[in-house]
Amino acid sequence: MKRMVGLCVLSLTAVGCSSGNPMFNGEDLTGWTEIGSSGAWSVDRGVIKCTGEKDGYAWLSSDEKFGYFILELEWRVHPEGNTGVFVRAPDREGRTSMKGFEIQCKDDRKDEDLTDVAGAVFSRVPALDKFSNPPGEWNHLRVTCKGRRVRIELNGHKCSSFDLDEVKAGTPESMANIPDEGYIGLQNHGQRAYFRNVRIEVLE
């Protein structure tokens, strides 16, 4: 209990602290597997760092699959930086952003397409607006998955709320094919990215 409280104190932001369980031990990548790279990910004083080095389609995958949950984390990137959070990835092969879905985490100051801004579901579900903080500052992401229902919030703002079976997207891959459980992942987009206070509350 003492360690969990300490992690919460470290992550106090304007939108508060998650009540879920830590997905990182604050010291190493136990419970996670690096995909498409070797040594690109590390943990330093509770911050998960990505160097951007990679060999192919790259990300950091949870070893456990999750179905119904509330996921909260903080992320930041450098100017023009780009990363993402993968949700319900059915496996670790191919283009994970389309086999599951990807929530954008990026410097979106120049973006006009709301399906490509921070908090949007990449190329599928637009965010209601831009809610990201300036590059270099931490952003708080909250994702709720209950069955086929998904809700995404960024820095305390609702980005979207939708049913996976009802999304009408201009992509070949239908969101209706996304499973009810899958891996959670942090994207290696070939650039430096930082994550911390990754926590999950599993729902019944």
Residue pairs with C-beta under 8 A, 6 or more apart in sequence:
4 21
4 22
7 22
7 26
7 46
7 197
7 199
8 17
8 18
9 17
10 46
10 196
10 197
11 17
11 18
11 74
11 196
11 197
13 74
13 138
13 140
14 140
14 155
14 156
15 140
15 142
15 155
15 156
17 197
18 70
18 72
18 142
18 197
18 199
18 201
19 201
20 69
20 70
20 71
20 72
20 199
20 200
20 201
21 199
21 200
21 201
21 202
22 197
22 198
22 199
23 31
23 62
23 184
23 198
23 199
23 200
24 31
24 32
24 43
24 46
24 48
24 198
25 31
26 43
26 45
26 46
27 43
28 43
29 41
29 42
29 43
29 48
29 60
31 62
31 63
31 64
32 41
32 60
32 61
32 62
32 63
33 60
33 61
33 63
33 92
34 40
34 41
34 58
34 60
34 61
35 57
35 58
35 59
35 60
35 61
35 92
35 185
36 54
36 55
36 56
36 57
36 58
36 59
36 188
37 53
37 54
37 55
37 58
37 188
38 55
39 51
39 53
40 50
40 51
40 52
40 53
40 54
40 58
40 188
41 48
41 49
41 50
41 51
41 60
41 186
41 188
42 48
42 49
42 51
43 49
46 196
46 197
47 194
47 195
47 196
48 60
48 186
48 194
48 195
48 196
48 198
49 192
49 193
49 194
50 60
50 83
50 186
50 188
50 191
50 192
50 193
50 194
50 195
51 192
52 188
52 189
52 190
52 191
52 192
52 193
54 188
54 190
57 94
57 95
57 96
58 187
58 188
58 190
59 86
59 96
59 185
59 186
59 187
59 188
60 185
60 186
60 188
61 86
61 89
61 92
61 183
61 184
61 185
62 183
62 184
62 185
64 183
65 181
65 182
65 183
66 88
66 145
66 181
66 182
66 183
66 184
66 200
66 202
67 88
67 145
67 180
67 181
68 145
68 146
68 147
68 202
68 203
68 204
69 144
69 145
69 200
69 201
69 202
69 203
70 142
70 143
70 144
70 145
70 200
70 201
70 203
71 85
71 87
71 141
71 142
71 143
71 144
71 145
71 184
71 198
71 199
71 200
72 140
72 141
72 142
72 143
72 197
72 198
72 199
72 200
73 85
73 140
73 141
73 195
73 196
73 197
73 198
73 199
74 138
74 139
74 140
74 141
74 195
74 196
74 197
75 83
75 85
75 105
75 138
75 139
75 141
75 193
75 194
75 195
76 133
76 135
76 136
76 137
76 138
76 139
76 193
76 194
77 83
77 105
77 106
77 107
77 135
77 191
77 192
77 193
77 194
78 107
78 135
78 136
78 191
78 192
79 107
79 135
79 136
80 107
80 135
81 106
81 107
81 135
81 191
81 192
81 193
82 104
82 105
82 106
82 107
82 189
82 191
83 105
83 106
83 186
83 187
83 188
83 189
83 191
83 193
84 97
84 102
84 103
84 104
84 105
84 106
84 122
84 186
84 187
84 189
85 102
85 103
85 105
85 141
85 143
85 184
85 185
85 186
85 187
86 96
86 97
86 100
86 101
86 102
86 183
86 184
86 185
86 186
86 187
87 100
87 101
87 102
87 103
87 143
87 145
87 150
87 182
87 184
88 100
88 101
88 145
88 178
88 179
88 180
88 181
88 182
88 183
89 96
89 99
89 100
89 182
89 183
89 184
89 185
90 99
90 100
90 178
90 179
90 182
90 183
91 99
91 183
92 183
96 102
96 185
97 122
97 187
98 171
98 173
99 173
99 178
100 178
100 179
100 182
100 183
100 185
101 121
101 122
101 124
101 175
101 178
102 121
102 122
102 187
103 119
103 120
103 121
103 122
103 141
103 143
103 152
104 116
104 117
104 118
104 119
104 120
104 121
104 122
105 118
105 139
105 141
105 187
105 193
106 117
106 118
106 132
107 132
107 135
108 116
108 117
108 118
108 130
108 132
109 134
109 135
111 117
111 130
113 126
114 120
114 126
114 127
114 128
114 129
114 130
115 121
115 122
115 123
115 124
115 125
115 126
115 127
116 122
116 123
117 126
117 127
117 130
117 132
118 127
118 130
118 131
118 132
118 139
118 154
119 127
119 131
119 132
119 141
119 152
119 153
119 154
119 157
119 159
119 160
120 126
120 127
120 159
120 160
121 152
121 160
123 169
123 170
123 171
124 167
124 169
124 171
124 175
125 160
125 162
125 167
125 169
126 160
127 152
127 154
127 159
127 160
128 157
128 158
128 159
128 160
129 157
131 154
131 155
131 157
131 159
132 139
132 154
132 155
133 139
133 155
138 196
139 154
139 155
140 154
140 155
140 156
141 152
141 153
141 154
142 152
142 153
142 154
143 150
143 151
143 152
143 153
144 150
144 151
144 152
146 203
147 180
148 163
148 164
148 165
148 180
149 161
149 162
149 163
149 164
150 160
150 161
150 162
150 163
150 164
151 158
151 160
151 161
152 158
152 159
152 160
152 161
153 159
164 175
164 176
164 178
165 175
165 176
167 175
167 176
169 175
184 200
186 193
186 195
187 193
